[in-house]
Amino acid sequence: MKKQILAITAVVFVGTAVTFTSCKTEDTTAPSITVTGGNAQSQNLPSSSGQGTWTNPTATATDDEDGDLSTSVTVTGTVDPNTAGNYTLTYTVSDAAGNTATEEVVVSIVNAADFAGGAYTGDDTCQVSPVLPYSSTWTASSTVNNRVAIGNFGAFGQSVSVAATLTAGNITFSTPFVLIGQASVSSASGTYTASGNNVTANITYQWTDGTNTEVCSSVYVK
């Protein structure tokens, strides 16, 4: 009789154990990652070539089973703060069950004067030949913020490219600079207005060929 009672008790115990095991839920939920600043970020180029710095944004990670996993987040990818372009950083974290989460962050390194790049029509008060107007191409620097190269400056030729800095409506130049042959500019300055990608620039400069000196004004319209 005693053996029979023990046998029944064992069956009940095993049944209970089986019941508990069948109620256990497997962890299939991945953690979540939040990157400070969001998934699309930007930074301007440095004002001097090669002087840019970049620090990857921090991130927090949480898991419904393991809690705070922020210290386990890893980051792959690099950002070159000295060259304009789009760079991708990938943030990854896994929980104890092996569930993995990733977040991609696109970092744009930009020239704030990008809006000024493009094809312009130029008009210069000192131009004799070719017949007005003339074409000019402005190219935004890929290494220095607010810097552009003005092609065919003053209608001196398509091979003539002059560096200028655009900030707060003003155009500044590092003078003196050589245009072509004996032609050089001793002083230059200007202003610009911009509405979207539409730009109008007015530049006054003094140039000399070594014998004669002339003050000229150029208007560039995109």
C-alpha positions as CSV (number, residue, x, y, z in Angstrom):
1,M,0.0,0.0,0.0
2,K,2.8,2.4,0.9
3,K,4.6,1.7,-2.4
4,Q,1.4,2.5,-4.4
5,I,1.0,5.9,-2.6
6,L,4.7,6.8,-3.4
7,A,4.1,5.9,-7.1
8,I,1.1,8.1,-7.4
9,T,3.0,11.0,-5.7
10,A,5.8,10.6,-8.2
11,V,3.4,10.7,-11.1
12,V,1.8,13.9,-9.8
13,F,5.3,15.5,-9.3
14,V,6.4,14.6,-12.8
15,G,3.2,15.9,-14.3
16,T,3.7,19.2,-12.5
17,A,7.3,19.5,-13.7
18,V,6.2,18.9,-17.2
19,T,3.5,21.5,-16.9
20,F,6.0,24.1,-15.7
21,T,8.5,23.3,-18.5
22,S,5.8,23.7,-21.2
23,C,4.9,27.2,-19.9
24,K,8.5,28.6,-20.3
25,T,8.8,31.2,-23.2
26,E,11.9,31.4,-25.4
27,D,13.5,34.8,-25.7
28,T,13.3,35.8,-29.4
29,T,13.0,39.6,-29.0
30,A,16.0,41.7,-30.1
31,P,17.3,44.6,-28.1
32,S,16.6,48.2,-29.2
33,I,19.3,50.8,-30.0
34,T,18.9,54.5,-29.8
35,V,21.8,56.7,-31.3
36,T,22.2,60.2,-29.8
37,G,21.4,62.7,-32.6
38,G,19.5,60.3,-34.8
39,N,20.2,58.2,-37.8
40,A,21.1,61.1,-40.1
41,Q,23.8,63.5,-39.0
42,S,26.0,66.1,-40.6
43,Q,29.0,68.2,-39.9
44,N,30.7,71.0,-41.8
45,L,34.2,70.6,-43.2
46,P,37.0,72.4,-41.3
47,S,37.8,76.0,-42.1
48,S,41.5,74.9,-42.6
49,S,42.3,71.8,-44.7
50,G,43.1,68.8,-42.6
51,Q,42.0,70.2,-39.3
52,G,38.6,68.5,-38.9
53,T,37.8,66.1,-36.1
54,W,35.0,63.7,-35.5
55,T,33.6,61.8,-32.5
56,N,31.1,58.9,-33.0
57,P,27.8,59.7,-31.3
58,T,27.0,57.6,-28.2
59,A,24.1,55.1,-28.1
60,T,21.9,53.4,-25.6
61,A,20.6,49.8,-25.8
62,T,17.9,48.1,-23.8
63,D,16.6,44.5,-23.8
64,D,13.3,43.2,-22.4
65,E,15.1,40.4,-20.6
66,D,18.7,41.7,-20.0
67,G,17.9,45.4,-19.3
68,D,20.6,48.0,-20.1
69,L,23.1,46.8,-22.7
70,S,24.5,50.2,-23.6
71,T,28.1,49.2,-22.6
72,S,27.9,46.2,-25.1
73,V,27.2,48.3,-28.2
74,T,29.9,48.2,-30.8
75,V,30.4,50.6,-33.8
76,T,31.9,49.8,-37.2
77,G,32.6,52.2,-40.0
78,T,34.7,55.4,-40.1
79,V,34.1,59.1,-40.9
80,D,36.6,61.3,-42.6
81,P,35.9,64.8,-41.3
82,N,38.3,66.4,-43.8
83,T,36.7,65.1,-47.0
84,A,33.1,65.9,-48.1
85,G,30.9,62.8,-48.5
86,N,28.4,60.5,-46.8
87,Y,29.7,57.9,-44.4
88,T,27.9,55.0,-42.7
89,L,28.3,53.9,-39.1
90,T,26.8,50.6,-37.9
91,Y,25.8,50.2,-34.3
92,T,25.4,46.5,-33.1
93,V,24.4,44.9,-29.8
94,S,23.3,41.3,-28.9
95,D,21.4,40.0,-25.8
96,A,22.2,36.9,-23.8
97,A,19.9,34.8,-26.0
98,G,21.8,35.8,-29.1
99,N,19.2,38.2,-30.5
100,T,21.0,41.0,-32.4
101,A,20.0,44.5,-33.2
102,T,21.7,47.0,-35.6
103,E,21.2,50.7,-36.4
104,E,22.8,52.5,-39.3
105,V,23.8,56.2,-39.0
106,V,24.6,58.2,-42.2
107,V,27.0,61.0,-41.4
108,S,27.3,63.8,-44.1
109,I,30.5,65.9,-44.1
110,V,29.5,69.0,-46.1
111,N,30.7,72.3,-47.4
112,A,28.3,75.0,-46.3
113,A,28.9,76.7,-49.6
114,D,27.7,73.7,-51.7
115,F,24.7,75.8,-52.8
116,A,27.1,78.1,-54.8
117,G,28.5,75.4,-57.0
118,G,27.4,75.2,-60.6
119,A,27.3,77.1,-63.9
120,Y,27.2,80.9,-64.0
121,T,26.8,83.6,-66.6
122,G,29.4,86.3,-66.0
123,D,29.6,90.0,-67.0
124,D,32.7,92.1,-66.4
125,T,33.1,95.8,-66.9
126,C,36.7,95.5,-68.1
127,Q,36.1,92.7,-70.6
128,V,36.9,93.4,-74.2
129,S,37.0,89.9,-75.7
130,P,35.3,87.5,-76.0
131,V,31.9,89.2,-76.4
132,L,29.8,89.4,-73.3
133,P,28.4,87.5,-71.5
134,Y,30.8,84.7,-70.6
135,S,30.5,81.4,-68.8
136,S,32.0,80.6,-65.4
137,T,31.9,77.4,-63.3
138,W,32.0,77.6,-59.5
139,T,33.2,74.4,-57.7
140,A,32.6,73.9,-54.0
141,S,35.7,72.6,-52.1
142,S,35.7,69.1,-50.9
143,T,38.2,69.8,-48.1
144,V,37.6,73.4,-46.8
145,N,34.3,74.8,-45.5
146,N,32.8,77.8,-47.3
147,R,35.5,77.6,-49.9
148,V,34.7,77.7,-53.7
149,A,36.8,77.9,-56.8
150,I,35.6,80.5,-59.3
151,G,36.5,79.3,-62.9
152,N,37.1,81.8,-65.7
153,F,37.4,84.6,-63.1
154,G,36.9,88.0,-64.8
155,A,36.8,86.3,-68.2
156,F,40.6,85.7,-68.0
157,G,40.1,82.2,-69.4
158,Q,38.6,78.8,-68.5
159,S,42.0,77.7,-67.1
160,V,41.9,80.5,-64.5
161,S,40.4,79.4,-61.2
162,V,40.4,81.6,-58.1
163,A,39.7,80.5,-54.5
164,A,37.1,82.5,-52.6
165,T,35.4,82.1,-49.2
166,L,31.6,82.7,-48.9
167,T,30.2,83.6,-45.5
168,A,27.2,85.6,-44.4
169,G,26.7,87.3,-47.8
170,N,30.3,88.3,-48.2
171,I,33.0,87.0,-50.6
172,T,36.6,87.2,-49.5
173,F,39.9,86.4,-51.3
174,S,43.4,85.9,-50.3
175,T,45.3,88.5,-52.2
176,P,47.5,89.1,-54.1
177,F,47.0,86.2,-56.6
178,V,48.2,85.5,-60.1
179,L,45.6,85.2,-62.9
180,I,47.6,84.3,-66.0
181,G,51.0,85.3,-67.3
182,Q,51.8,88.8,-66.0
183,A,48.2,89.4,-64.9
184,S,47.7,89.5,-61.2
185,V,45.1,90.8,-58.7
186,S,46.2,93.0,-55.8
187,S,42.7,93.3,-54.1
188,A,39.3,91.7,-54.5
189,S,36.1,91.5,-52.5
190,G,32.4,90.9,-53.2
191,T,28.9,90.1,-51.9
192,Y,26.4,87.5,-52.9
193,T,22.7,86.8,-52.4
194,A,21.2,83.3,-52.6
195,S,17.7,81.8,-52.8
196,G,18.0,78.1,-52.9
197,N,20.4,77.3,-55.7
198,N,19.9,80.7,-57.4
199,V,22.9,82.9,-56.7
200,T,23.9,86.4,-57.7
201,A,27.5,87.5,-56.9
202,N,29.1,90.9,-57.3
203,I,32.9,91.1,-57.2
204,T,35.2,94.1,-57.5
205,Y,38.9,93.6,-58.1
206,Q,42.0,95.5,-59.0
207,W,44.3,93.8,-61.5
208,T,47.5,94.7,-63.3
209,D,49.5,93.3,-66.2
210,G,52.7,94.8,-64.8
211,T,52.3,98.0,-66.7
212,N,48.7,99.1,-66.4
213,T,46.3,98.8,-63.5
214,E,42.5,98.6,-63.7
215,V,39.6,98.3,-61.3
216,C,36.9,96.0,-62.6
217,S,33.5,94.7,-61.5
218,S,32.1,91.3,-62.3
219,V,28.5,90.1,-61.9
220,Y,27.9,86.3,-61.8
221,V,24.4,84.9,-62.0
222,K,23.3,81.2,-61.5
